[in-house]
Amino acid sequence: MIKKLSRRKFLQGTGLASGTLMLGVQFSPALANPASKLEFKPDVFVSMDETGQVTIISHRSEMGQGIRSTLPLLVADELEADWNRVTVKQALGDAKYGSQNTDGSRSVRKNYQKLKEAGAIMRTMLQQAAAQVWSVDPAQVQIENHQATYQDQNLDFKDLVKIASKLEVPARDSLRLKTEAEQKYVGKPNMANIDGQAIVTGTAEFGYDVDIEGMKVAVIARPPVVFGKVKSYDAVEALKVPGVLKVIELPTLKPPAGFNMLGGLAVIAEHTWAAIQGREKLKIEWDHGSNASYSTADHEAVFIKALEDPKEVVRARGDVAAANQAAAKTLTAEYHVAGLAHATMEPPAATARVTGSGADKMVEVWACTQTPQASQGNVVGTLSIPQENAANVKINVTLLGGGFGRKSKPDFVAEAAYLANETNLPIKVLWTREDEIKHGYYHSPSYQKLTGSLDENNQVTSWYHAMVNHPISSTFNPAAKTAGSTDLGQGDMMFDVPNIKIALGETDTFMRIGWVRSVTNINNVFAAASFVDELAHAAGQEPKAFLLNMIGDDRVEDFAADGFKYGNYGESAEQYPAETSRLKNVIELAAEKSGWGEKLPEGSGMGIAAWRSFLTYIAVVVKVTTDGNQVKIEDVHMAVDAGKILNPDRVKSQMEGSAIFGASLAFYGEITAKEGIIEQGNFDDYQMSRINQIPDIHTHIVTSDALPTGVGEPGLPPFAPALCNAIFAANGKRHRRLPMKDLRLV
């Protein structure tokens, strides 16, 4: 069950003096050395009151991936708590929780061990408390389902709280963690979803739903071109709209864009409809600035020129040029992937209230944010609040109607705080669908050029992959010219090829670029996994066998041997090695489950693709039928090796979501700019795949004892190439450009 507790009530309820057992858990150097003067910043709070009610703080944002259920269930399972006596409370934005950044498919892998230990610490202390009562060795006490048991005697957790609260916290190395066989919540199907009922009954609170006393609504007319500004405006007609209160000009955005406000004019009104109508009646003359020179279609020639002789080589092995010269056959292919918007079901929304002034200024925000701490920092910077007073900014995290990386960029939070400060009114800033499409942080369009060579035995002897796009780093450093994400689907390929060259081209950037679900894996893996299929057909070989042969023998891929500085998604290569055996295993599994190799009727085909991203191994097989320009996706099989699985239902839902997302970007996903202005604005010209166009999606999960990884993003990259490979198998037509605008998904 879920209870909403005020911060004051929670702190009062978890005071040790009241006899409540409260643990703030952080395994950092500060804890390892108790004499350290370092500040104590807990990652998670676990508490229990005198009734035995357990409160677990969820410090990650819930956007449909089930993390508000999965992580607390991990704690409760290790604690042996009765789930019906657990309250989950959403954390405020606060550095004491450690990282609250909910992206990068890392919530489980970053918190798995410490959350298990958090539950084990409390269980151990309750076990020790019961042992004191019965004057026995703690090892003789069993803890199960909110009770301590010794022989035929039982004590409820509520009977042990006061005693346990006075005990020393046990050392980490003394803890006994549960085995998988002992788990009763984690890893089981149909795990509890604490938000499910509220979501389906419409009672859940998302960013759009926030309603506080005295609140006014704001919508903003933002500059159509990034770094543009208001030249002049007339608000007379806007102010005549019933319910419109005032029009406020926001500061002009100057480079770098960062997470700052875009500027423009805000219409403040009593309600949403009035604000939107008022915005439509504004008369604005814009100064579009220098970025008005940018048009996506024209810039494609710049991309192509950039890869004629790219200077930055990030991974190299052998001599690609010599291998090509000596080859029996060479193949070159060029791939284009359009820019993308996040298109979250719920556009960005934030509500802010400012009280007091000077050093006593207090700001409270309610927002659908993936990054509550970055939101706090954004408000501090926007309102010029001294850093020492940052705690005066309180960020309440609502549920998120989708995120995909857009809601980790809190420009919308800054807008709400700025307008609340200017008006002395509680302000809710709402982005409409058109705002979200036309003024987002985009996945950049990209151009890729690949060359491969084959010897007389049809073995691949060289692999060249060059890429150019508008880099994400340009949002923070306007001078950035090359992508800094070559380890997202380009340089991290795991093919056993004797000659390799991975290169980057340079280009300027003219819009805000941000990370979208799976980041540059989208375009890089589309190109690489499609090209493997092209090489297989050039060699006259069966695609799955050819792919496995390219991966080669079982090994741990040593990227450093090729001079490649591989980030490994921020994790240790020793703990999370890139293992070819696991990649080959998911390929075999997906192929087996899909019936790969069966004879298909004319016009039907199957395609396969596989990649390791976000430390997870995914293989996808797509089956299609084609009729002229019509494509029907008949079947999808996805094999997943994500290490230990905590919540299998959520793994399946994330794979299903990845396939649907992948179909959308493959057939429809395209953001274009003309004279700096984004041309798309809603779902009529930025479409999504429909429910009747998507078949059953079969997810096959590998049982593994490896450390858990992530599932939010890695299912997306292999989908589009598997789809395009299937279309080629069905009708012989190769598609190297996304979206495939010449095809119709039926």
N, C-alpha and C positions, 0 to 999 in steps of 0.2 A: 504494500500500500504506500501511498505518497501523502505526506503532510507538508504543508507550507509553513515554515517556521521563520519568524523574524530573526535577524542577526542577533539582536539583543537577547531574545529568548534562548537562542541556541547557545550563546556564550554563557548565559546564566545556567543553562541546563547541563553544561559540560564542565563546570568548575569542580576541581578535585575536592574542595572543601565541602561540597554538598554530598560527597560520597559517590559521585559519578565516576565511572572508569572512562577516561578519555585518553586516546593515543593520537599524537601527531607524529606521523612517520616520515622520516627522511633519512635515507642511507647515504650520507655525504661525509666529507672529511670532518665537518663540524661534529657529527655524532661519533665518528670513529675516535675523535680526540675530545673528550668532555671538557677539557680545560681550554679549548679553543675559544677565542673571542668572536668567531664568525657568527653572523646572524643565523638564527634557526628558522628555516623556511620549509615547513612541512609540505609534502607532496599530496597527502591525503589525510583526512581526519576520520577516525573511527571512534565512536563513543557509545556508551550504554548508560541509560538512566536507571533509577532505583526500581523501576518496574520491569527491567530487563529488556526494554525496547532499545534496539540498536539503531543508531543513525550513521549512515555512510555518506560521505561527501563525494559527489560526482564532479570531478574537476575538468572534464572534457565536455564539449558541446554535442548535443544530440540533434542530428539532422536527418534521421531516418535510418542510420546505420546500426542502431540498437546499443550504442556504447554506454548509455545511462543505465542499461540493464546488465550488460555483459561484465563491466568492471566491478560494480557492486556485488554481483552474484559471485564473482571470483573471491572477493573478501568474505562474503557470507558463507560460502562453501568451506573455506579454510577455517573459519571461526566455528563452524558447525551451528550456525544460527538458523532458527526457524524463519524462513523467508516471510511468513505472515507477521513476524515481529520485527521487521526491518523497515526503516524509513530512509529513502534516498533523498538527499537534499542537494540542489545544484549549487556549486561553488560560485562565489563572487569572483570577479577578476582581481587576483592578488598574487604577487610574486611568491608568497609563502607556499603556494601549492606546487612550485616547480613549473615546468612547461605546461601551459593550458592550450597550446596551439593544436587545434584539432584538424590536422591535415597531414599529408605525406604517408597515410596508411600506417601510422606508428603508435596509435593509442594503446593497442594491446602489447606490442613488442617493447614499448618504453615503460610499461607499468606492470607487466605480468609478474615479474619476480617480486617487486617491492609490495604489490598488493597481496600476493600470497603470504608474504612475510608479515604484513600488517594483520591479516586475519589470524595467522599462526601465533603472533605475539599475544593477542588478546585471548585466544584459546588456551595458550600455555599459562597465562596468569590466572585464568579462571580455574584451570586444572590445579594449579598450586594453591589457590584459595580453598578449593574443596578438600585438598589433601590436609591443609591446616585444620579444617573443621573435624575431619575424621581421624587426624593424627596418623596418617599413612604416607607411604611414599607416593609422590605425584604420579609415578609410572603405573600405579595400581588404579588410578582414577581414569575412567572413560568419559570423554566429552562427546555428546551426540544430541542433535536436535534440541539445542537450547537447555540442555541438562548435563549435570555431572552425575556419574553413577559409580558407586563402589559396592560390589556385591549386590545386596538387595536394597541399598539406600540410594535415594535420588535427591538432588538439590537443583532447583531451577536457577538459571543465571541471575535472576533478581535477588536470590538469597546470597549471592557471592560477590555482588558488585562492590560493596563497601570494603570488604576484605581485600579483594583484588586491587582496588584503587590505591592501596597503601604498599603494594609490593614493588620491588625493583623490576624494571623492564628487562626481560631476558636478552642476553646477547644473541646476535643473529646466528652465530655458528652453533648455538645450542638448540635451535629450533628444529622440529621435525615437521616437514611439510608433507601434506597428503600425497599419496600416489594417485594416479589416474583411476585406479580401481576403487579407491575410497571416495572419489568425488560423487556427489549426488545431484549437483546443479550443473556444474561446468562440463561442457562437452556432450551434453545430452540433448536429444531433439526436444522441440517444444519448450525451450527455456522460457521463463517468465519474461514478458515485455511490459515494463511498468508504465509505459506511455501509450500502449496500444489501444486500450479502451477509450482513453481520453481523445486520442487522435481520430478514431473512427466515429466517435459520437459528437465530435465538434466542440468538445469542452477544453481541449488543450490550448495553452496560450503560446502563440507564435509572436514574432516581432510585430506583425501587423495588428495583433489583437490587443495590445497594451492600451489600457484606458485608465488614466489617473485623474484625480480631481483638478478641474480648471484647465485641462489640456486643450491645446489648439493644434490644428493640423497645418503642415507646410508641404507644399510641392515646389520644386525649383525648376526654373528655366535655365538650364546650363548651357554654356557656350557649345555650339555645334562642333567646333574644332578644338582639340586639346590645346591649351595655352592661349585660346582666344579670350576676348574680354568684351564687356558691355561698352559700346561706344556712346550710346545715348538710349534713353527709354522714356516712354510715356505710360504711366500707370493709371491715368484718369478713368478709363473704362473698366479696368480691372477692379478698382476700388468701388465701383458702382454695383458690382455683383453682390447680392444679399449674402451676408455671412463673411465676406472678405474684410479683414481687419487692417492689414497693412502690407506693404511691399518693402522688402529689405534687400539691399545689394550686398552680396558676399564678396570677400576679398578675391582679387584676381589670382589665379594659379600661376606660379612661376616655376621653372625647372629647378630641381627635379620634381616629378609628379608625386613620387612616393605614395603615401596614403592620404594625401592632403585633399581638401575640398576643391572641386572643379571651378568654383565661382559661379557667377550668374545672378539671377534675381529670384528671391523666395517670396511666394505668396502665402501669407498667414491668414488662416480662416477658421471659422467655427467648426467646419466639417470638411470632409474630403471633397465632396462634389463642388462646393463653393471654391475651394482652393484650386481645383483643376479648371473650373470655368474661368476663374480670375486669371490663371496663367495663360489661357488661350486668348484673353483679351489684352494682354500686355503687348505694347508696340516697342520692339527692341531693334536697334541697329547694332549689329555685331561687328567687331574688328576681329576677323578670323586669325590673323597672325600668319606666321611663315609656314605653319603646317598645312595651310590651305593648298600648298603645292602638291600634296600627296594624293595620288590615285592608285588604288590597288592594281588595277589592270595595267597601267603604265609601268608600275614599279617592278612587274615581273621581269621585264628586260634587264633591270638593274640586278635582280637576283641571278639571272642566268649569266650575266657578265661577271659577277662576283665569283662564280665557280669555274671560270675559264682557267684560272691559275691560282687557286687559294693558297695563301702563304702560311696559315696556321695549321700545322700538323700536330694532332694530339696523341695519335697512336701510330706506331710504325714498326713493321717487322719485315725483314728481307728487302727485296727490291721489286716493287710492283711493276715498274716500267720494263725491267728486263724480263719478268715473267710474262707480261703481255706480249712482248716481242717474240718470245720463244713459244708461245701458246699455239695449240692446234686450232683453237677457236676462242674469240673474245666476244663479250656481250656488254653493251652499254645501254642503260635505261635511265630516263629522267622522270621524276615523280613530283607532283605538285599537290599540296594540301592547303585548303583555304583557311582563312582565319575563322575563329570560333568564339561565340559568346557562351557564358555559363548557362543562361536560360533556366535559372532555378525556379521551381514551382512558386515559391514566395520571393518576390523581389526584395531588395534590402529595405529595412525599416528600423528606425531607432527613435526612442523617446528620451528626452532629457529634461531635468528640472534643476535649476540653479538657485541656491539660497545663500544669503550672507554676502560678504564682500571682503576684499583684501585677503589677509591670512586666514580669515574665517570662512572664506567662500567654500561652499559644499556643492558638489555636482553628483546627481544620481541619474544613471542611465539604465534604460531597459532596451536590449538589442538582441537581434538574431545574429550573433557574432561567433565566428570560429576562433577568434583570438581576443579573449577578454582583456588580457594584459596589454596587447598592442592597442586595443580600444582605449584603455585607461591612459596609455602614453600619448595617444593621439589627442585626447581631450586636454591633457596637461599641456601639451604643446600649443594647441589651438587657442586656449584661453590664457596662455602665458602664466600658468600656475607654477610656482617654485617647486622644484623636484622634491624638496623635503616635505611638501604638502600633498604629494601624490595620493596619499591615503584618503584625502578628502574627496577623491573621485571614486565613486562606487559604481561598478558595472554589474548589473543584473543580467544574466544570460537566459533568454527565453528559448523555447524550441525553435529550430530552424527548419523552414520548409525547403530543404535542399541547401547545399553549400557549394560543393565542387571547387572550392578555392575562392569563389567570389567573396564570401562573407568572412574571409580572413584578411580582407583589405578594408579597414574600417573608416573609409572616407565618409560614409553615410552617418557614422557615429559622431564624427567631428562636426558635420553639418547640424545635427540636432543640438549638440552642446553649444555651438556658436549662436544659433538662433534663440535658444533658451536664454543665453546670457544677454543677448542684445535686447530682447523683448521683456525680460523678467517674467516670462510666462512658461509653463510647461509646454514643450513643443514636441510633436511627433512628426518626424520627416518620413514621408512615404515616397518610395520610388515606384512609378508605374511600370508596366511591362515595357513601354516604349523607352522610358528612362534607362531601364536595365539593359536593353539591347543597344541603344544608341550611345550610352555613356559609360560602358563597362571597362574592365581590364581584359583585354582579348588574348586568346591564344593566337599567336602570330601566324600569318600565312608563311609557307616555307617552300623551298625548292631543293630537291635532292638529286644528285647525280651519282650513279653507281656503275662500276665496271668490274666484271669478273672474267677470269680466263680459265680455260679447260685444256688439259693435256690430251694426248692421243688416247688415253684410257678413260677420258671423261671425268677425271679428278680435278677439283677446283684448285688452281695453283695461285690465284691472287684474288684479293677482295679490296676494292676501293669504294669508299663512301664519303662523299662531300655534302655538306648541308649549309644552307644560309637561311636565316630568318631574322626578324626583329627581336633582339634578345630581351629577356625579362629584366636583365640588369640595367637596361636603358631607363626603366621606370625610376631607378634610384641613382643612376649615373648617366646623364645624357650623352656622355662621350663614348659609352660602350658601343662597340661595333659588331662583336661576335658573340654567339651563344655560349653561355657558360655551362651548358647542360649536356655536354657530349656523353656523359655517363648515364643518360636517360634514353637508351635505345639506339645509340650510335657506336660509341667507342666500347661499350660493354658487351658487344656481340660475342658469343661463345662458340665460334666456328674454328675448327682446327685447320687453318689455311696457312701455308708457309710464307706468304707475302701479303702484308696488310698495310693499308694506309687510310687513316681517318682524318679528314680535313674540314676546315671551317672557312666560309667566306665572310666578308665584311659588308655591312650596310648601315645606313642611318635608320632611325626610328621616328615615327610621326604620330603615334598614338600610345595610350597606356597599355602596356603589355603585362600580363599576369599569368599565374599558373592556373590552368584548367585541369580537371581530373586526368591524371597520369602525365601531364605536362608534355614535354617534347617526345616522350615515348609515342604519342599519337602519330606524329608524322615520321619519326625515325623508324619505328617498327613497321609501319605501313610500307615504307620503302624497302627496308631490309628483308622482311618476311615475304613480300611479293617477289623480290628479286631472286631469292632462293628458289622459288617456284619457277621463275623464268629460266634460271640456270638448269633446273631439273629437266625442263622440256627441251632446252637447247641440247642437253646431253642425251635426250631420248630415254630418260630414266623415270621410274615411278617416284612421285614427289615425296611421299613419306620416307621411303628408303633413302632417297637422296638427302633429305634433311638430316636424318640420323647419321648418315655418313659424313656430312659436313661438320656435325658436332664432334664426331670422332670418339676416341676411347674415353673411358671414365677417368676423370681427373678433376682437380681443383684449378680453375682458370686463374693463371697468374698474370693479371693485367700489367703489373709493374714491370714485368720482363720486356714489355714492348714500350716502356717509357710512358705508359698511360697512368695519370694520376686519378685513379678511380675512387670516388667518394663512398661507394657501397651504401648509399642512403644514410650516411652518418654512423654506420655501425662497424664494429671490428670485423675484419675479414677472417680472423680466427674463429669468432663466434658464428659468423654468417658467411661461410665460404660460398663461392660460386661453383656449384658442383654439376658437372655435365650429366652425371648419372641421374640426377633428379629431373633435369630438363628432359632427358630421353624417356624417363619413366612416364611423365605426364603425356608425352606424345603417344607412346604405346597405349596408354590407358584411354585417351580420347579416341584413338583410332579403333581400338577394340570395341568400345561401347557404342560407337557410331556405326559400326558395320563397314568400316573403311575397306575398300577393295571390292565391294559387291558390284555386280553388273547393274548399270543404271540405264533407263530408257533414254532415247535421244532427247536432247534439250535439258537433261538433268546433269548435275555435277556436284562433286564434293571437293572442298578445299581445306587445307590444314595450315596452321601457323602456330608458333610457340615462341615464348620469350620469358626471360627472368626479369622482373621489374619489382621494385619495392621489396626485394629479397624473396619474392614469391614466384614459383614456377607455374606457368599457365600454358596449356595447349587448348586450342579451339578447332573443332571441325564443324564446318557449315555445309549444309546440303541445300541446293537451290534447284528450281526449275525455271527455265526461261522460255519466253515466247515473243519473238521480235524484241521490242524494247521493254517488255515487261519481265520483272523478276519477282519470284515468290520464294521467300525463305521457308524451306520445308522443315528443317530440323537444325538444332544447335546442340553440340555436346562440348562441355568445358571441363577439363581435368585440372584440379587445383592441388598443389602441394604448398601449403602455407605453414608447415611445421605443426605444432600442437594446435588443435582447433578448440576454441573455448565455446563457440556458439555456432553449431553447424547450420541452423536455420538462417542466421544472418550471413553466413558465407554464401549460401544458395541465393539469398535475395540480392547480395552484392554482385554475384555473377550474372544474375538475370538483369539487374540494372545496367551492368556493363554492356551486355549484348544489345539491350534496347538503346542505350546511349550510342553504342557503336553503329547501329543501323541508322540512327538519326544523322550522325555526322557523315556517314558514307553516302547517303542519298540526298541529304538536305543541307548539311552544315556549311554555311558560307557567310562570312561577314566581309563586306567590301566597303571601301571608302572611295568617294569621288570628291575631289577638291577638299580633302580633309574631313568630309562629313560622312558618317556611317549611313549607308543606304537602307539597311534593314531596320525594322521598328517593332514588329510583333510577329505572332505565329503565322500570319498570312504569308510573310516573306522570309521568315526564319522558322521553317517547319520542324516538327518532331514526328517520329514514326508513330503510327496509330496501333491500338491494341489488336485490331484485326489483321495487321501486317506482321505480327510477331508470333511465331509458333511456340510450342513448349520448349523450354530451355532446360537441358539436362545437366546437372552439376555432379561431378564425380570427385569426391574428396579423398585424397591420399592420407592414409593413416600414418602418422609420423611422430617420432619422439624428439624431433629437432625443435629448437626454440621457435615460438610462434612469431609469425611475421605480420603481414597485413593483407587485407582483401578489398579495400575500398577502391583501389585504382588499378591493380595489375590485370584485372580481367578485360579491361578496355583495349590495350594496344594490339593484341593478336586478332581481335575480332574482324576489323576491316580487311586486313590482308587475307584472312581465311575466307571471307566473303568474296573478295575479288578473285582469289584463286579458284573458288567454286564456280564463279561465273565463267571464267576462262575454260574450266573443265567442261562446262555445259555447252558453251557455244563458240569457243575459240577466240573470243574477243577479250583482249587484255586492257584493263583499266588502270591507268597510272595517275589519274587525277581525281581527287576528292573535293567536293561531292561529285557523284556520277550523274550529272544533270541530264544526260541523254537517256537515262533509264527511269522506269517507273516501278516503284515498289508496290506490289499488290498483295 
